[in-house]
Structures are given as structure tokens and as C-alpha cells.
Amino acid sequence: MPDRPPELGWMRIFAEVARLGSFSAAAAGLGLTQPAVSYQIRRLEEQFGVALLRRQHRGVELTAEGERLFQVAAKTVGDIDALARSFRTEAQRPVVRLRTDYAFSALWLIPRMHGFRLLHPEADIQIVATQRLEPGFRDDADVVVVFGTRAEFGAIGSLLLQEKVVPVCTKGFLDRNGPFDDPQLLAKAVLIHLDSPTPPSWFDWRSYLAEFSVTRDLHAGRGDVSFNTYSLVVQAALSEQGVAIGWMGLVDTLLSTHMLVEAGPPLDAPDRGYWLIPPRSANIDSERLSTWLVDEVGRT
């Protein structure tokens, strides 16, 4: 007798015959012919070297050996069917694609994502972080969160986070170098900048100080540092490298835990900030994510 075990297809046929007690009924359920089912059972008995079924006038019944095999075969087939259903379910899980920039994804979204998963465990979020918005940026995303002005995005989106900024640094840096309550004093401090290839549409240090009619003198800025992503700006502030502009909504947690402290007067831009832009064709998953984003901003 060959040593290799029978194939799973034979196990399924045997389990169905044993469960229904009939070659004909098993054949109908499996989409096979009755002779094909009978042939496969004979092959199985030859391979095991024992009789598994007793042929009756009306149907079949299990022998003692057949009963033992049925217990194993039924469980094996059932476990594999359950696993196959699990695979299909996972493959069909909805994936909600959210396109946004590095700062929003790293500092606002990721610390809060567990809240969305708790509310909607049936869906997965795929974050596409980029600093560039190319034509058609809405076509490959379910939801877009983008920084800009009302003139740019007001017609297609809604303002999610209005731009509100405040200078921030560590308490240690403030104690050693401050206070900076007067913007004139801030102009003399070591500042941390966010680089931009073009004039930025957000507050930078030049535009922040200009709001208070302050201009830095020629000797200021020699110890300043610059980074091309806002996450690095925040990390430099946490490392006590200087004073950074803190965007409310992005540094709130760091302020509430006193890892950073406010180091100057706040400013806001009512028509500027992060905009929530829906897809061209809305779906239930994009609507759930959009609703959660709005609710989460309102809650925090």
C-alpha cells in the first residue's frame, strides 16, 4: 500500500458520503456523477486497505474504520473551509485610501488611528503621504486632507483644521534663553525653520514676525536651523535646538504633556489650514472616514 496520504479531494468526497449516507446525494451536492463518487470511495478503501462503508439496499453506512476516518476527515474539511472563508473575507475588506502630507499623517493622524479602527474594525486605512499634489490627486484617493487656502480648496472641500500657530520650544530652552513674550525678543532667538521651495502658503518665521511689524537684524539668524519636513522641525524643537512655529492640531499633544511649551503670542489665519476633500464619487467607506475626521477634530 502506498505510504502517502490520500488527497484532500478524496477526503471531501468521503466526508460528504458519510454525512449523507448516499452516493447519489453526495454526488448531487458535489456536482459529480454517482459512478465518479463510487469510484473515488473504492480508491480510498484500496489506499487504506480497509472497508470504510457498508453498501446497503438504500444508501451506505460507516464501518468502525469508516467512523474513525470520518471524525478526522470532517474536521479537516471543515477547518479548511473555514480558513478559505476567512481568506475571502480578508480579501474583500474595504481599504480606505487617505492622501495627506507628512506632518498631518505623522503628528495628527497616526496617534489617533486606533480610534477609527475601534469604530470601524471592518475597514482598513491606507495612508498615502506626499508633499506634492499632482493633477488628478483626488482620483486615486477616497479622502484627501491637504493644506492650503480657501481660494485653492474652498470650492471642493471643507475647512477641517484652521491654521493657528504659536511659537514652541522646550521648557528647558525657554528657561535658559527666554522669555520671548515680546516678538522682538523672538527675533533674536535661535529659530527652527521649515524650508519651502516656493513662498509658503502657511506661516513661516518671516510672515509670523511681519504680523507684529518685526524685522530681524543682520546679526540674527546665524544659529538658525532648517528642515524640509515639519516632523523634523518638531523633533529639533524637542531636542532643544531652538524655537519652532507650532501648528495647533499638530503639536497639541506635545503641549498638553508639557514636552513643548508656548514661547510667544499665537496667530491664526481664518481662511487657511487643512481642508477635507471628498472623492469625486463618494462611497460609504469614504463617508465614514470623513465623518470620523470631522468628529475627531471637534472632539479634540
N, C-alpha and C positions, 0 to 999 in steps of 0.2 A: 504494500500500500504506500503511495507517495507520502512524504513527510510534510509537505507544505499544506497549510490550512486551506479550507475552501474559500472561494472568493465571496465578497460581500453580497453580490447579486444573488447567489445561491441561498445565503442566509435570509435575505429579504423574502425570497420565494417560499422558503421553508416556514418562516415565521408567519406568513400570510395563510399558507395552507393549514398550519397548526391552529391558528386563531379561528379560521372559518370552518375548519373540518371538511373542506371540499376542494378538490382540484378545480372544478368548474367555477366556483365562486372566487377563488383566488386568482384564476386566470382572468376573469372579468375585471376584478379590481386592479390588476397589474397591467392590463392591456395586452395580455398574451393569449395564446391558444391553449386549450386544455392539454393537448398532447405535449406541447412545449413544457408546460409546468410538470407534467408527469415524468417527462424525460429528465428534467433537472433534478427532481427528487431521487430518481433511480441513481443518477450520477453521484449525488450526495451520499446516498447509502453505500454505494460502492467505495467511495473515498473513505468513509468512516469504518466500513467493514461491519456495520450492524444495521438491523432493520429499525427504521425510525417511525414508520407508520404501519398500521394495520388497515388494509383495504376492506371496507365494509360494503354491503349492498347499497347503502345510501351514505356516501361520504367516506371519511377516514377518521381514525383515532390514533393518538400517540401511543407508542410503546414506552416502556420505562426509560429507555435510552433517548427516545424522541422527546420525552418530557424534560429530561435534563438539558438537552440541546436547546429546546425551546426557551427555557429560562434565560440562557446565555444570549441566544440569537435575538429574542425580543428586546432585551435590554440594550444590546449593541446597536440594533437598528434604530431603536427609539432615541438613544443618545446621539447618534449621527444625524438623525432627522432634526432633533432639537438644535444641534450645532449648526446645521445648514440653515435653519430658520433664523438663528442668531446672526449668521453671516449676512443673510439677505436683509435683515432689519438694519444692521450696521451700515450696509452699503447704501441703504435708502434714507439714512439720517440726513435731514436737511443741513446744509452748510450755508451760513450767512456770511457773506464777504463784506468786510468793513474796510474801506480805504481811508487813511488819515495820515498825519505826519508823525515823525518820530517822537516829538515831545508829547503830543496828546496820547499816543499809544503807550509810551513808557511811563509817563508820570500820572496820567488820569485814568486811562482805560484798564491797563493790566492790574493795578491794585484793586479794581472793582469788578473784574470779570466774573469772580466767583458768584457775585450776586445775580448776574444774568443766568449763569448755569443752574443755580438753585431754583430760579423761577421757570426756566425752560430747559430741563435736562434732555429733552428730545432733540435739541438743536446744537450744532457746533458753530463757533465763531472762527472765521479765518481772517486774520488781520493782515492787511497789505499796507505796510508803512513806506511812505515815499515823500520826498520833499518837492517832487515835480508833478504838476498837473498837466497832462498832455490832452490834446483834443480828444473828446470821447471818453473822458475819465469816468463818466457815470455808466458806461456801457458794460464794464466788467466788474461792477460792484453793486451790492444790494443797498448799501448805505454809504454815504461819504460824509466825513467830518473834515472841513477844510477851513483854514484861517484866511480871512480876507475882509473886505468892506461890503457895506450894503449895496454899493453900486455894482460890485462884482457878482454877488451871490444872492442878493435880496429877492430877485425875481424868481429864483428857482428853489430857494431854501428858507429856513427859519433860523434866527439867531439862537444858538444853543448856549454859548458862554460869551458874554460881553467882555471885551478887553478891559481888565482892571489890573493895574500893576502897582507894585510897591518895592522899593529897594530892600534887599535882604542880604544878610550875612550871618555868621555865627555870633553868639553872644560873646565868645572869647575875642573875636576880631573887633567887635564893637567896643568892648571894654578897653582894648589896647589902643584903638585908633579913633574912636568916636568921642562924643556923639556927632551924628550927622543930621540933626533935626533941620538945620538950615541947608537948603540945596547948595549954597555957596561952599559949605564945608564938604558936601559930597563931591563937588567938582575937583577938590584937592585930594580925594581919596584914591586908592587903587581900585579901579573899576574892571569888571569882567564883562567882556563884550560878546555878543552873538554876531558872527560875521554874516554878511549877506552880499551876494554878487551884484545886486541891484539895490537902489534905495529901498529900504524895507517898508512894508505896509503896516508895521507894528512899532510900538515904542522901542527905540534904542536909546542909548545914553545921550546922544546929541539932541534928539527930539524931546526926551524927558527933561533935560536941563533947560532947553529952549522954552518949555512951558512956564518956567519960573524966571525967564529972562536972564539965565546964567550962561556965561561962556567960559570955557576952561582956558587958563593962560597957557603960554607956550611951554612952561616947565611941567605942567600936569600931564599925566598920561604916560610917563616914561616907564612906569612899572606895571602898566595895564597888561592884561592877558586876553586873548581872543580865542574863540572856538567856533567851529562850523555847525555844531548841533547843540540844541538847548539842554539836552541831558548832561553834556559835558560842562556847560556853564553852571548848572546846578551843582554838579559834583565838585567843581572848583570852589564854589561858594562854601560847600560843606567842608572842604579841605582848608578853609580859612585863607584863600588866595586873594580875597578882595570882596567888593560889594557887587552884587548882580541885580538885574531887574527881575523881580519875581512876578510871574503871571498868576493871578488868583485863579484857582481851579487846577493849576498845575503844581503849586507849592503849598496848597492849603494844609496837607497832612504834615509836611515838614515844619510849618509854622505852629500847628496845633500841638505837635510833640516837642516843640522848642528846639528842634535840631537847627532851625533857622529862626531869626528874629527880624522884625521890621526895623529898617535903618533909615527911614526917611518918609516924607509925605507921599500918600498914594495919588494916583491919577487914573482916569478912565476915559474911554473913547466909546460913546454910546452906539455908534454905527459901525463898530469894528469888533471882530472877535472870531470865535469858531462857529461856523454855520453847519447846520444839519441839512443835508441834501438827499432826498429820496431817490430811488431808481426811476428810470423813465417808465417802467412798468412795475407797479407795486405788487407785492405778494405778502402773504400772511407772515412769513418769517422776517421780512424787512420791516414790516409794520410793528412786529413785536420788539425788534431791536431798537427801532426809532422811539417807540413809546418808553422803553426802559431807559434809554439815554436821557430823554426829557425828564422822566420821573427822578432819575438819579441826580441830575443836575439840580432839580428843585429840592430834593431831599438834603443835599449837601451844601 
